[in-house]
């Protein structure tokens, strides 16, 4: 009999097939009929929040369709991830200070929240400067075998490894 308390794992192959199905659906006429992306939602939401008129601001008019669709996708991603962690893998755990942060950095929730805000801010500024986020450049670009998407993905992976090793090195090591 299976132990129900143990988290289930989804294989990389199954995850890859599900991601491919998502990308195919997104590009299809039954989906959004556009590449997958998420960062355009931030300026779109800001334009709503500050009441910017699309007729007056050209950029707001340019992102209106994409931003609205990305908002729906992000809400779906949140609830999809919540569903998976609660019912499929059973790994949901709410924690402001994750275990790895506590082991490698400190116990301070304030420190964790400040670093999270700073990192998120840098990421969204970088995404807007690059003209799109990782999901747009890497997932959509690489799935279409765009050289720019593959190069971007390689640079993101290399940067992730270097940053992770520097930021999460063990306490007391240089």
Secondary structure, DSSP 8 states (H G I E B T S, - for coil): ---TTS-----HHHHHHHHHHHHHHHHSTTTTSS----THHHHHHHHHHTT--TTT-HHHHHHHHHHHHHHHHHHHHHHHHHHIIIIIS------SS-HHHHHHT-S-HHHHHHHHHHHHHHHHHHHHHTTS-HIIIIIIHHHTT-HHHHHHHHHHHHHHHHHHHHHT--TT--
